[in-house]
């Protein structure tokens, strides 16, 4: 008996049809995921764009502390290197991206006054995606979250002084408007940093919301 050529062709091509259909489905899934990622990224960029002017406005009147008041520590090389990088730079809006990226993880070595002055430059650079290794949200939460607030800084040197007390002193210079800008930044970072999300929430609740005069909103 002569085999039906249509059945023969069907058997021969069936694996190719299955492969083609599978490839099409997988391709559609990849495209869908890609579109979702692009959409989420675009939404984050839009939200970041709304936070930037809040920071710029809040810190617009902070005075340059002076070349002699930049360094907050004499221990190690980092404070002196950071000081040399920033000396004479009395307008934080004009700091270039390379300098900000190279020094972002060292700003804890600044004096309280210098930290207050330069912080907005780093916050905006981070919102622009120009600080790939930035840990600003960690810095703004350390000593204020539930895990670290009651830890003693250095019992041998500072006795019972806790990180909460030390950190609160660092931010004593910040006005309500400036603290509100920090709140806006941290709330934005909550959406993109799953690892620190809970610590950000704790820092907001334990300190930043009250500092910004938004404690009632936090309780609600």
Protein Blocks (a to p, Z undefined) as FASTA:
>chain_A
ZZdfklmmmmmmmmmmmmmmmmmmmmmmmmmmmmmmmmmmmmmmmmmmmmmmmmmmmmmm
pccebjklmbgcfgdjklmmmmmmmgopacfklpcfklmmmmmmmmmmpcfklmmmmmmm
mmmmmmnopamkbcklmmmmgopamklmmpcfblmlnomacfklmmmmmmmmpcfklmmm
mmmmmmmmmmmmmklmmmmmmmmmmmmmmmnopmmmmmZZ
